[in-house]
């Protein structure tokens, strides 16, 4: 069981780092106050790149992602939610009560010695605790301080709580998703969160490089708002240029025809042939007599006869299996893919061949997870440590950051590590 009244946890994770290969960020210290998806996804990538990531969690329960999706009275097979396991490898955990002055004292000690800090508290929370960038700058001028918000630190919506789904709604993403004339539909994954995590990583790496030139750190602002706007960038540009507001088209795309899902005898495929040359190859491979005709010859022809083209292709693909469609179109360089479910995609050999699968030992089992979405040949992103138990690494973290045993005892007695014993019980919420 984790300290501070934490929920029961698995008895074992791999405690030793599993790789001797130095990562690109070897020697970089990260202190991560974020939780749930976007922040943890970003700091996991930093950990995959070799940074030492300290995950700061609340003593009671820790990061709520540990238990997301679980129903009352049920325990996950590995003692923790798959959501947590997916986004928290290569991190060490310490539980701090930031509602107590002692907990904040420990946090300051970590923040004045690290290279990178990340948080996703609501605007003003870290400033109230004097854990914000300006409060730390004199003591740690090289600090790169990443803030991840819902809408940003200022503006008319900055104080409103929001998550991935809320920004799918606010940004217009949901207005484009689904079938015409039907209610809006959410994207099936936390696309805004995960896109935002990559933006935060990119900004952190840019700031690290800048520090090599200037010796100074800087504050970084990222948000779900900016992430979702980036996903919508060409739709906003279209609106700003000519006032066009797009409506949902199901799986179709307004940019070209065909560019959508088509039915097959055993499921569905997507076929995308945006150019005239690719369309001719597509038409010849599927059914030249039906598809390779003058009225469908050009991009504009196919846009003009969109419904007719889609129906003609569907009439062909319904007679074929998904694999047969792929075997016809793949060799002639037409964009095509089977519509897989998550299990089919996860087990497809191409994912492993591309380096998309990593493994770690957790609770006595070998657990698979998706790796960082890139490959480096000289300093590879690797899994060096399983996701941590809550507060698993408190003692070693405090020792690494120079706290003596008597100082640790004093802080523990003052409530630094046990929620509820400190004098100020106002814990900020994530953005």
C-alpha positions in Angstrom: 0.0 0.0 0.0 1.2 3.5 -0.8 1.9 5.9 2.0 -0.5 8.6 3.2 -3.7 6.5 3.1 -3.4 5.7 -0.6 -5.6 3.0 -2.2 -4.2 -0.5 -2.4 -1.8 -1.0 -5.3 0.0 -3.9 -7.0 2.7 -5.5 -4.9 5.4 -5.2 -7.5 6.7 -3.1 -10.4 10.0 -3.3 -12.1 12.2 -1.2 -9.7 15.4 -1.1 -11.8 16.0 0.9 -14.9 16.0 -1.6 -17.8 18.3 0.1 -20.3 22.0 1.2 -20.2 21.6 3.3 -23.3 21.8 7.1 -22.6 18.8 9.0 -23.8 18.8 12.3 -25.6 17.7 14.0 -22.3 19.9 12.0 -20.0 20.7 14.1 -16.9 17.7 16.4 -17.4 15.5 16.6 -14.3 11.7 17.0 -14.7 9.2 17.7 -11.9 5.7 16.9 -13.1 2.6 18.2 -11.1 0.2 17.3 -14.0 -2.4 14.6 -14.0 -4.9 12.7 -16.2 -3.8 12.9 -19.9 -2.2 15.9 -21.6 0.6 16.7 -19.1 1.4 13.1 -18.2 1.6 12.2 -21.9 4.1 15.0 -22.5 6.3 14.1 -19.5 6.2 10.4 -20.5 7.8 11.4 -23.8 10.5 13.3 -21.9 11.0 10.2 -19.7 11.3 8.0 -22.8 14.0 10.4 -24.0 16.0 9.8 -20.8 14.9 12.6 -18.5 14.5 11.8 -14.8 10.8 12.5 -14.3 9.5 13.0 -10.8 5.7 12.7 -10.7 4.2 14.7 -7.8 0.8 13.3 -6.7 -1.8 13.9 -4.0 -1.4 11.6 -1.1 -4.9 10.2 -1.2 -5.4 8.4 -4.4 -2.8 10.2 -6.5 -3.4 11.0 -10.1 -7.0 10.3 -10.8 -6.0 8.6 -14.0 -5.0 5.6 -11.8 -8.7 4.8 -11.4 -10.4 6.3 -14.5 -13.0 4.1 -16.1 -13.4 1.8 -13.1 -16.8 1.1 -11.6 -17.6 0.9 -7.9 -16.7 -2.4 -6.3 -14.4 -3.6 -9.1 -10.7 -3.7 -9.1 -8.6 -3.6 -12.3 -6.8 -6.7 -13.2 -3.4 -5.1 -12.7 -4.5 -2.9 -9.7 -4.6 0.3 -11.7 -6.4 1.7 -14.8 -5.0 1.0 -18.3 -5.2 4.8 -18.8 -2.6 5.3 -16.1 -0.3 2.6 -17.4 -0.4 4.0 -20.9 0.9 7.5 -19.9 3.2 7.1 -16.9 6.2 4.9 -17.6 9.7 6.2 -16.9 8.6 8.3 -13.9 9.2 8.2 -10.2 6.4 9.0 -7.8 6.3 11.1 -4.7 3.1 12.1 -2.8 3.0 15.7 -1.6 0.2 17.5 0.2 0.4 20.9 -1.6 -2.4 22.1 0.7 0.2 22.2 3.6 3.1 24.6 3.9 5.4 21.6 4.5 4.3 20.0 1.2 4.9 23.2 -0.6 8.4 23.5 1.0 9.3 20.1 -0.5 7.9 21.2 -3.8 10.1 24.3 -3.8 13.1 22.3 -3.1 12.4 20.1 -6.1 11.6 23.1 -8.3 14.7 25.0 -7.5 16.9 22.1 -8.6 15.1 20.7 -11.6 15.5 21.7 -15.3 11.8 21.4 -16.3 8.6 21.8 -14.4 5.1 20.9 -15.8 1.7 21.6 -14.2 -1.9 21.7 -15.3 -3.5 23.5 -12.3 -6.0 26.2 -13.0 -4.7 29.8 -13.4 -3.3 31.3 -10.3 -3.0 28.2 -8.2 0.8 27.9 -8.4 1.2 31.7 -7.9 -0.9 31.4 -4.7 1.5 28.8 -3.4 4.5 30.7 -4.6 5.4 27.8 -6.9 5.0 29.8 -10.1 7.7 30.7 -12.6 8.2 34.3 -11.3 8.6 33.1 -7.7 11.2 30.5 -8.7 13.2 32.5 -11.3 15.8 34.0 -8.9 16.5 30.7 -7.3 16.5 28.7 -10.6 17.0 31.1 -13.6 17.5 28.1 -15.9 14.1 26.6 -15.1 11.8 25.7 -18.1 8.3 26.0 -16.7 5.5 24.4 -18.7 2.0 25.4 -17.9 -0.9 23.5 -19.5 -4.4 25.0 -19.2 -7.9 24.5 -20.6 -8.3 27.9 -22.2 -5.1 29.7 -21.1 -4.1 31.8 -18.1 -6.1 34.8 -19.1 -9.2 35.7 -21.1 -13.0 35.4 -20.7 -12.9 31.6 -20.4 -9.7 31.2 -18.4 -11.4 30.4 -15.1 -13.8 27.8 -16.5 -12.8 24.2 -16.1 -12.7 22.1 -19.2 -11.3 18.9 -20.6 -10.8 17.2 -23.9 -14.5 16.8 -24.7 -15.3 20.4 -23.7 -12.6 21.7 -26.2 -13.9 19.4 -28.9 -17.2 21.2 -28.4 -15.8 24.7 -28.1 -13.4 24.5 -31.0 -15.9 23.3 -33.5 -14.4 19.8 -33.8 -17.6 18.2 -32.8 -19.6 20.2 -35.3 -17.6 18.5 -38.0 -17.8 15.0 -36.6 -20.8 12.7 -37.3 -23.4 12.3 -39.9 -25.3 15.1 -41.6 -28.5 16.0 -39.8 -27.5 14.0 -36.7 -26.3 15.2 -33.3 -22.6 16.1 -32.9 -20.3 13.3 -32.2 -17.1 13.3 -30.1 -13.8 12.0 -31.6 -13.3 8.6 -30.1 -10.0 9.3 -28.4 -8.6 12.2 -26.3 -7.2 13.8 -29.5 -7.1 17.3 -28.1 -5.2 16.2 -25.0 -2.7 14.1 -26.9 -2.1 16.7 -29.6 -1.5 19.3 -26.9 1.0 17.0 -25.2 3.1 16.9 -28.4 2.9 20.7 -28.6 4.1 21.0 -25.0 7.0 18.6 -25.7 8.0 20.6 -28.8 8.0 23.8 -26.8 10.0 22.3 -23.9 12.7 21.0 -26.3 12.9 24.4 -28.1 13.3 26.0 -24.7 16.0 23.5 -23.7 17.9 24.4 -26.9 17.5 28.1 -26.3 18.9 27.6 -22.8 22.1 26.3 -24.3 22.5 29.6 -26.1 21.3 32.0 -23.3 21.7 30.1 -20.1 18.1 31.1 -19.2 14.9 29.2 -18.9 11.5 30.5 -19.8 7.8 30.0 -19.1 5.7 28.0 -21.6 2.0 28.2 -22.0 0.1 25.4 -23.7 -3.6 24.7 -23.6 -6.4 22.5 -24.9 -7.7 25.6 -26.7 -4.5 26.1 -28.7 -4.3 22.3 -29.3 -7.9 22.1 -30.6 -7.4 25.3 -32.7 -4.3 23.8 -34.3 -6.4 20.7 -35.2 -9.0 23.0 -36.8 -6.5 25.4 -38.4 -7.5 25.0 -42.1 -11.2 25.2 -41.2 -10.6 28.4 -39.3 -8.6 29.8 -42.2 -11.4 28.9 -44.6 -13.8 30.8 -42.4 -11.5 33.8 -42.1 -10.9 33.9 -45.8 -14.4 33.5 -47.3 -16.8 32.9 -44.4 -17.3 29.2 -45.1 -18.5 27.1 -42.1 -18.2 23.4 -42.8 -20.8 20.9 -41.6 -20.4 17.2 -40.8 -20.0 14.8 -43.7 -19.7 11.5 -41.9 -16.4 9.9 -42.9 -16.2 11.9 -46.1 -13.8 14.8 -46.7 -14.8 17.9 -48.6 -11.3 18.2 -50.1 -11.6 15.3 -52.5 -13.6 12.3 -53.8 -13.2 9.5 -53.0 -12.0 10.2 -49.5 -14.1 8.2 -47.0 -15.2 4.8 -45.7 -16.7 2.2 -48.1 -18.6 -1.0 -47.2 -17.1 -4.4 -48.0 -18.4 -7.9 -47.8 -16.9 -8.4 -44.3 -16.5 -4.9 -42.9 -15.3 -1.5 -44.2 -12.3 0.1 -45.8 -11.2 3.7 -46.5 -10.2 4.7 -50.0 -8.6 8.0 -50.6 -7.6 9.1 -54.2 -7.2 12.9 -54.2 -5.4 13.3 -57.5 -6.5 12.5 -61.0 -3.6 10.1 -61.5 -4.4 8.2 -58.4 -8.1 8.1 -59.2 -7.3 6.5 -62.6 -5.3 3.8 -60.9 -8.1 3.3 -58.4 -10.8 3.1 -61.1 -8.8 0.7 -63.2 -8.0 -1.6 -60.3 -11.6 -1.7 -58.9 -13.8 -1.8 -62.0 -12.6 0.1 -65.1 -15.9 -0.3 -66.9 -17.9 1.3 -64.1 -15.5 3.8 -62.7 -12.9 4.8 -65.4 -15.4 7.0 -67.3 -15.2 10.6 -68.6 -17.7 12.1 -66.2 -15.4 11.1 -63.2 -12.1 12.0 -64.9 -11.1 15.2 -63.0 -11.1 16.4 -59.4 -13.9 18.8 -60.2 -15.9 16.1 -62.1 -15.8 13.9 -59.0 -16.8 16.7 -56.7 -19.7 17.6 -59.0 -20.9 14.0 -59.1 -19.8 13.2 -55.5 -22.9 11.1 -54.6 -22.8 9.2 -57.8 -19.1 8.4 -57.5 -19.5 7.2 -53.9 -22.4 4.9 -54.9 -20.5 3.5 -57.8 -17.5 2.6 -55.7 -19.7 1.2 -52.9 -21.4 -1.1 -55.4 -18.0 -2.6 -56.3 -16.5 -2.8 -52.8 -19.6 -4.5 -51.3 -18.8 -7.5 -53.5 -15.2 -7.8 -52.2 -13.7 -8.6 -48.8 -11.7 -5.8 -47.1 -8.5 -7.7 -47.9 -9.4 -8.1 -51.5 -9.9 -4.3 -51.8 -6.5 -3.8 -50.2 -4.9 -6.3 -52.6 -6.3 -4.5 -55.6 -5.5 -1.0 -54.5 -2.3 -1.3 -52.5 0.0 -2.5 -55.3 -1.1 0.4 -57.5 -0.3 3.0 -54.8 -3.8 4.0 -53.9 -4.4 5.1 -50.3 -6.4 2.3 -48.7 -6.9 0.7 -45.3 -9.2 -1.7 -43.5 -11.3 -0.2 -40.7 -9.8 -2.1 -37.8 -11.0 -2.2 -34.2 -8.5 -1.4 -31.4 -7.6 -5.0 -30.9 -6.9 -5.6 -34.6 -4.8 -2.5 -34.9 -2.9 -3.2 -31.7 -2.0 -6.7 -32.9 -1.2 -5.8 -36.5 2.5 -6.7 -37.2 3.2 -3.3 -38.8 2.8 -1.5 -35.4 5.5 -3.6 -33.8 7.7 -3.5 -36.9 7.6 0.3 -36.8 8.7 0.5 -33.2 5.2 1.4 -31.9 5.1 -1.2 -29.1 7.0 -1.1 -25.9 6.9 -3.4 -22.8 7.4 -3.3 -19.1 6.9 -5.6 -16.1 4.1 -4.5 -13.8 2.4 -6.5 -11.0 4.2 -9.7 -12.1 3.1 -9.4 -15.7 4.6 -8.2 -19.0 2.5 -5.2 -20.1 2.5 -3.8 -23.6 2.1 -0.1 -24.3 2.3 2.3 -27.2 5.8 3.8 -27.5 6.6 7.4 -28.2 5.6 8.4 -31.7 9.0 8.6 -33.3 12.4 6.8 -33.6 15.9 8.1 -32.9 18.8 6.0 -34.1 21.5 7.4 -31.8 19.6 8.1 -28.6 16.5 6.0 -28.8 13.4 6.6 -26.8 13.1 3.6 -24.5 11.2 2.2 -21.6 13.5 2.3 -18.6 11.0 2.0 -15.8 7.4 0.8 -15.3 4.8 3.2 -14.2 5.2 3.9 -10.5 3.1 3.0 -7.5 1.9 6.0 -5.6 4.7 7.5 -3.5 6.9 4.6 -4.5 10.1 6.6 -4.8 9.7 9.2 -2.0 12.9 8.4 -0.1 15.2 8.1 -3.1 13.7 11.3 -4.7 14.2 13.3 -1.5 17.8 12.0 -1.1 18.6 12.8 -4.8 17.4 16.3 -4.2 19.6 16.7 -1.1 17.2 16.5 1.8 18.7 15.0 4.9 16.9 12.4 7.0 16.2 14.8 9.9 14.8 17.3 7.5 12.6 14.7 5.9 11.3 13.7 9.4 10.5 17.3 10.2 8.6 17.8 7.0 6.7 14.5 7.5 5.6 15.5 11.0 4.5 18.9 9.5 2.2 17.1 7.1 4.2 17.3 3.8 3.3 13.8 2.7 -0.1 13.0 4.4 -3.1 14.8 3.1 -5.3 16.3 5.8 -2.7 17.1 8.4 -1.6 20.5 7.0 -3.3 23.8 8.0 -4.5 24.9 4.6 -6.8 22.5 2.8 -7.4 24.2 -0.5 -6.0 22.1 -3.3 -6.3 23.6 -6.8 -8.1 21.8 -9.6 -6.5 20.9 -12.9 -7.4 23.1 -15.8 
